[in-house]
Amino acid sequence: MADDNKSQKDRADPPAREKNMKAPAERPFDMWLHKQLHAMYDEIAAEPLPDDLINLIENDAGSKKDKPPGEE
């Protein structure tokens, strides 16, 4: 029984190493990864969407407005 109480307490308290860990954005690897991903993909993400894709999205949104709820 005493062991059961101890195991419950251990599960409730996070280990000391978790308390001392930095937030993900503050870790050096995460900062490096964030910088590299932005360097690789910011230019692509800034490109405008093709007209065909915009038309598909608009047509789909318009068709959902015409249908009663639950008939999608």
Secondary structure, 3 states (H helix, E strand, C coil): CHHHHHHHHHHHCCCHHHHHCCCHHHCHHHHHHHHHHHHHHHHHHCCCCCHHHHHHHHHHHHHHHHCCCCCC
